[in-house]
Each structure stands twice: as C-alpha cells, then as structure tokens.
Amino acid sequence: MKRNWLSRSYIGVVLAFLYVPILVLIVYSFNSSRGRVWQGFTVEWYSRLFQNDLIMTSLANTLIVAVASSLLATLLGTAAAVGIFAMKPKTRSLVMNITYVPVINPEIVIGVSLVLLFSMIHLDLGFTTLILAHVTFNVPYVILNVMPKLRQMDKFLYEAAMDLGCSPNQAFFKVVIPEIAPGIISGLLMSFTYSLDDFIISYFVSGPTSQTLPITIYSMMRRKVSPEVNALSTIIFLVVLVVLILVNLNDMRTQRLMRKEAVREDV
C-alpha cells in the first residue's frame, strides 16, 4: 500500500513538472496584460498573432522546410534502409554504426560542419541550405525506423511475389512497401517533428530571408516575452495534442480489428 502511494506520488510529481509550465503558458496566452500579473481574460493576442507578418512568414518557412525535408529524407532513408538490409551482416553492422553517428553527434557540430561545407562549395545560405541540412539529420531517423520493419518482414514474401508473376519493381512496391509502411510513416512523422523543432542547425544554415519559427521566437524572446509567442505556443501544443489523440485512437481501432480477426480465425 505504501509502495503504491509512493509510486503514484512520484508519477504525479513528474507529470506536474512536465505539464504545469505548459498550463501556465496557456493561461497567460489569455492574459490581457503583457506582464506576469493577471489583469483579465482576452483573446487579443491570438488575433494579433495572425496579423504579425514576421511570425506568419516564419511559420510558412518552417512548414515549407519541414514538409520538403521530411519527404526527401523519407525517400532517401527508405531506399538506404533497403540497401543496407541487403548487405552482408558484417557490412550492415558497420554501416548501421556509422548511421548512428549523426544521431548522437551534438547539433552544434553538425551545424558548424554544414556551414563550412556550404561555404566551401559557395552555396548561399537560404531555403536550399536549410532543406539540405534538415535532410541530413533526418535521414538517419528514417533508416532507424524502417530497418526494424525490414527485419520483421518474411524474407520469402518478395521471392513468392516474383514466383507468382510480379516483376522485381512490382514485388517491391506491392509487397515490400506495404509491409514496411508503418516504419516509413513513423520515420516521416519523426522527420517532420524534428524539422519543425530544430533550432541550432537552422540557426547556422538559415539566411536573412529564410528564418524558421524557432529562430524568430528566439529573437523575440531576447527582447521580452511577447504574449503572441504564448498564443502561438498554445496553438502548436493543441495541434500536436489532437494529432497524438487521433493517432492513438487509430492504433486502438487497428488493434481491436486485429483481435476480432484473431478470434474469427480461432473459431
């Protein structure tokens, strides 16, 4: 009984530590005052947010970079994962260890090295460098999401599809891709999330006309915390929360259908 009380208290403290700051941020996004003293309820900061050209432009830049880089990273990472999976075990292990390096490498090292690379090839900083940089650090995450699905897949499915008349391309797109689709989707979503959230690498490789939302918020926070930033953060949090709920509901629905199919097969 005492252990249950301690475990629940510990979980409560952890959840409070994680979510109370977000709750405070949401509450102050409706504060009529710019300061920390509550002076009344208002939605003025939300209307001002959508009238702020700097924030809206930065948001558009962020979405463009996130969508473009996550799609490119997913294509490259999926192809790379399939190629790595086809290698011999020792070579595969070596390549996977190399793949882990960008994941554990400090972002400031990646940012500085990319700036030096772009300067060496005389590539001006802007959308192109932003997208290339985001693709660079997103590809390993796609590979790490797709590889487990390739290991779980029955290795004879591809050969069986070709025995039944499929060409290699047809067997790949009609058999292999559907089998590893959950890993591809996970890699895509993770790439999109990391791209939206990235600050350090983007700070190094962005140009004056291609600043992303984290960089703009950082610049605004250096002067003073604006209630418009609170409103924007609240909207982002709510959108992520809704997406998370929808994904979980879809997973629950899929598991329920799988259980029903399993029961029918047993019968």
C-alpha positions as CSV (number, residue, x, y, z in Angstrom):
1,M,0.0,0.0,0.0
2,K,2.8,2.4,0.9
3,R,4.7,1.5,-2.3
4,N,1.6,2.2,-4.4
5,W,1.2,5.6,-2.7
6,L,4.9,6.5,-3.3
7,S,4.7,5.4,-7.0
8,R,1.6,7.4,-7.6
9,S,3.1,10.4,-5.9
10,Y,6.3,10.1,-8.0
11,I,4.2,9.9,-11.2
12,G,2.2,12.9,-10.1
13,V,5.3,15.0,-9.5
14,V,6.8,14.0,-12.8
15,L,3.6,14.8,-14.7
16,A,3.3,18.2,-12.8
17,F,6.9,19.0,-13.7
18,L,6.2,18.3,-17.4
19,Y,2.8,19.9,-17.8
20,V,2.4,22.7,-15.3
21,P,4.7,25.0,-17.3
22,I,2.6,24.3,-20.4
23,L,-0.6,25.0,-18.4
24,V,0.9,28.3,-17.2
25,L,1.8,29.3,-20.8
26,I,-1.8,28.5,-22.0
27,V,-3.3,30.6,-19.2
28,Y,-1.0,33.6,-19.8
29,S,-1.9,33.5,-23.6
30,F,-5.3,34.7,-22.5
31,N,-4.0,37.4,-20.1
32,S,-4.9,41.0,-21.1
33,S,-1.6,42.3,-19.7
34,R,1.8,41.9,-21.3
35,G,3.3,41.3,-17.9
36,R,3.2,38.4,-15.4
37,V,0.3,39.9,-13.4
38,W,-3.1,38.6,-14.4
39,Q,-5.4,41.5,-15.4
40,G,-8.3,39.8,-17.2
41,F,-9.3,37.4,-19.9
42,T,-8.7,38.3,-23.6
43,V,-8.2,36.7,-27.0
44,E,-6.5,39.8,-28.4
45,W,-3.1,38.1,-28.6
46,Y,-4.5,35.4,-30.9
47,S,-5.9,37.9,-33.3
48,R,-2.6,39.9,-33.2
49,L,-0.7,36.7,-33.8
50,F,-2.3,36.2,-37.2
51,Q,-1.7,39.8,-38.1
52,N,2.0,39.5,-37.3
53,D,3.7,39.3,-40.7
54,L,7.1,38.2,-39.2
55,I,5.6,35.3,-37.3
56,M,3.4,34.2,-40.2
57,T,6.3,34.4,-42.6
58,S,8.5,32.3,-40.3
59,L,5.7,29.8,-39.8
60,A,5.3,29.4,-43.6
61,N,9.1,29.0,-43.9
62,T,9.1,26.4,-41.2
63,L,6.3,24.4,-42.8
64,I,7.9,24.5,-46.3
65,V,11.2,23.3,-45.0
66,A,9.7,20.6,-42.7
67,V,7.5,19.2,-45.5
68,A,10.2,19.3,-48.2
69,S,12.9,17.9,-46.0
70,S,10.8,15.2,-44.4
71,L,9.6,13.9,-47.8
72,L,13.1,13.9,-49.2
73,A,14.5,12.3,-46.1
74,T,11.8,9.6,-46.1
75,L,12.6,8.7,-49.7
76,L,16.4,8.7,-49.2
77,G,16.2,6.9,-45.8
78,T,13.8,4.2,-47.1
79,A,16.0,3.5,-50.1
80,A,19.1,3.5,-47.9
81,A,17.4,1.1,-45.4
82,V,16.5,-1.4,-48.1
83,G,20.1,-1.2,-49.5
84,I,21.6,-1.7,-46.0
85,F,19.3,-4.6,-45.3
86,A,20.5,-6.3,-48.4
87,M,24.2,-6.1,-47.4
88,K,26.2,-8.8,-45.7
89,P,25.9,-8.9,-41.9
90,K,29.3,-7.5,-41.1
91,T,29.0,-4.7,-43.7
92,R,25.4,-4.0,-42.5
93,S,26.6,-3.7,-38.9
94,L,29.4,-1.3,-39.9
95,V,27.1,0.9,-41.9
96,M,24.5,1.0,-39.1
97,N,27.1,2.1,-36.6
98,I,28.0,4.9,-39.0
99,T,24.3,5.8,-39.3
100,Y,24.1,6.3,-35.5
101,V,26.9,8.9,-35.6
102,P,24.7,11.9,-36.7
103,V,22.1,10.9,-34.1
104,I,24.4,11.0,-31.1
105,N,26.6,13.8,-32.6
106,P,26.0,17.3,-30.9
107,E,23.9,19.5,-33.2
108,I,26.3,22.4,-32.9
109,V,29.0,20.2,-34.5
110,I,26.6,19.3,-37.4
111,G,25.6,23.0,-37.8
112,V,29.2,24.3,-38.0
113,S,30.3,21.5,-40.3
114,L,27.4,22.2,-42.7
115,V,28.2,25.9,-42.7
116,L,31.8,25.2,-43.6
117,L,30.6,22.7,-46.4
118,F,28.2,25.2,-47.9
119,S,30.9,28.0,-47.8
120,M,33.4,25.7,-49.4
121,I,31.1,25.0,-52.4
122,H,30.0,28.6,-52.5
123,L,26.3,27.9,-51.8
124,D,24.4,30.9,-50.4
125,L,22.5,30.4,-47.2
126,G,18.8,30.2,-47.7
127,F,16.0,27.7,-48.3
128,T,18.2,25.3,-50.2
129,T,20.8,25.1,-47.4
130,L,18.0,24.8,-44.8
131,I,16.3,21.9,-46.6
132,L,19.7,20.1,-47.3
133,A,20.7,20.5,-43.6
134,H,17.3,19.1,-42.4
135,V,17.5,16.2,-44.8
136,T,21.0,15.4,-43.5
137,F,20.0,15.0,-39.9
138,N,16.6,13.4,-40.7
139,V,17.8,10.5,-42.9
140,P,19.3,8.5,-40.0
141,Y,16.0,8.6,-38.1
142,V,14.1,7.3,-41.2
143,I,16.7,4.4,-41.5
144,L,16.4,3.6,-37.8
145,N,12.6,3.4,-38.1
146,V,12.5,1.4,-41.4
147,M,15.2,-1.2,-40.5
148,P,13.2,-3.0,-37.7
149,K,10.2,-3.5,-40.1
150,L,12.5,-5.0,-42.7
151,R,13.9,-7.4,-40.1
152,Q,10.3,-8.4,-39.1
153,M,9.2,-9.0,-42.7
154,D,9.1,-12.5,-44.0
155,K,12.1,-12.7,-46.4
156,F,10.3,-15.1,-48.7
157,L,7.4,-12.8,-49.5
158,Y,9.4,-10.9,-52.1
159,E,10.5,-14.1,-53.8
160,A,7.0,-15.5,-53.6
161,A,5.6,-12.4,-55.3
162,M,8.0,-12.8,-58.2
163,D,7.2,-16.5,-58.5
164,L,3.6,-15.5,-58.9
165,G,4.4,-13.3,-61.8
166,C,5.4,-10.0,-60.4
167,S,8.4,-8.1,-61.8
168,P,11.1,-7.0,-59.2
169,N,9.6,-3.5,-59.2
170,Q,6.0,-4.7,-58.8
171,A,7.1,-7.1,-56.0
172,F,8.9,-4.2,-54.2
173,F,6.0,-1.7,-54.4
174,K,3.2,-4.2,-53.9
175,V,4.7,-6.4,-51.2
176,V,7.8,-4.8,-49.5
177,I,6.5,-1.3,-49.2
178,P,3.1,-2.2,-47.6
179,E,5.0,-4.5,-45.1
180,I,7.4,-1.7,-44.0
181,A,4.8,1.1,-44.4
182,P,4.4,1.6,-40.6
183,G,8.2,2.2,-40.3
184,I,8.1,4.6,-43.2
185,I,5.2,6.6,-41.7
186,S,7.0,6.7,-38.3
187,G,10.2,8.0,-40.0
188,L,8.2,10.6,-41.9
189,L,6.4,11.9,-38.8
190,M,9.6,11.9,-36.8
191,S,11.5,13.8,-39.5
192,F,8.6,16.3,-39.8
193,T,8.6,16.8,-36.0
194,Y,12.4,17.2,-35.7
195,S,12.4,19.6,-38.6
196,L,9.7,21.8,-37.0
197,D,11.5,21.8,-33.7
198,D,15.1,22.3,-34.9
199,F,16.8,25.5,-33.8
200,I,20.6,25.0,-33.5
201,I,21.3,23.7,-37.0
202,S,18.7,26.0,-38.6
203,Y,20.4,29.0,-36.8
204,F,23.7,28.2,-38.6
205,V,22.4,27.5,-42.1
206,S,19.5,29.9,-42.5
207,G,19.7,33.1,-44.5
208,P,18.1,36.5,-43.6
209,T,15.0,35.7,-45.7
210,S,14.6,32.1,-44.7
211,Q,14.4,32.2,-40.9
212,T,12.3,29.5,-39.3
213,L,9.8,29.9,-36.5
214,P,12.2,28.7,-33.6
215,I,14.8,31.3,-34.7
216,T,12.1,34.1,-34.9
217,I,10.8,33.1,-31.4
218,Y,14.4,33.1,-30.0
219,S,14.9,36.6,-31.4
220,M,11.7,37.9,-29.9
221,M,12.5,36.2,-26.5
222,R,15.8,38.0,-26.3
223,R,14.0,41.3,-26.0
224,K,10.9,40.4,-24.0
225,V,8.4,37.6,-23.8
226,S,5.6,38.5,-26.1
227,P,2.0,37.2,-25.4
228,E,1.8,36.5,-29.1
229,V,4.5,33.8,-28.6
230,N,2.4,32.3,-25.8
231,A,-0.6,32.2,-28.1
232,L,1.4,30.6,-30.9
233,S,2.9,28.0,-28.5
234,T,-0.6,27.2,-27.2
235,I,-1.9,26.6,-30.8
236,I,1.1,24.4,-31.6
237,F,0.6,22.4,-28.4
238,L,-3.1,21.9,-29.1
239,V,-2.5,20.8,-32.7
240,V,0.2,18.2,-31.5
241,L,-2.2,17.0,-28.8
242,V,-5.1,16.5,-31.3
243,V,-2.8,14.6,-33.7
244,L,-1.5,12.4,-30.9
245,I,-5.1,11.6,-29.8
246,L,-6.1,10.8,-33.4
247,V,-3.0,8.5,-33.8
248,N,-3.7,6.7,-30.6
249,L,-7.4,6.2,-31.5
250,N,-6.4,4.8,-34.8
251,D,-3.9,2.4,-33.1
252,M,-6.6,1.3,-30.7
253,R,-9.0,0.7,-33.6
254,T,-6.4,-1.3,-35.5
255,Q,-5.6,-3.4,-32.5
256,R,-9.4,-4.0,-31.9
257,L,-9.8,-5.2,-35.6
258,M,-6.8,-7.5,-35.3
259,R,-8.2,-9.1,-32.1
260,K,-11.6,-9.6,-33.9
261,E,-9.8,-11.2,-36.8
262,A,-7.8,-13.4,-34.5
263,V,-11.0,-14.6,-32.7
264,R,-12.6,-15.4,-36.1
265,E,-9.6,-17.4,-37.2
266,D,-9.7,-19.4,-33.9
267,V,-13.4,-20.1,-34.4
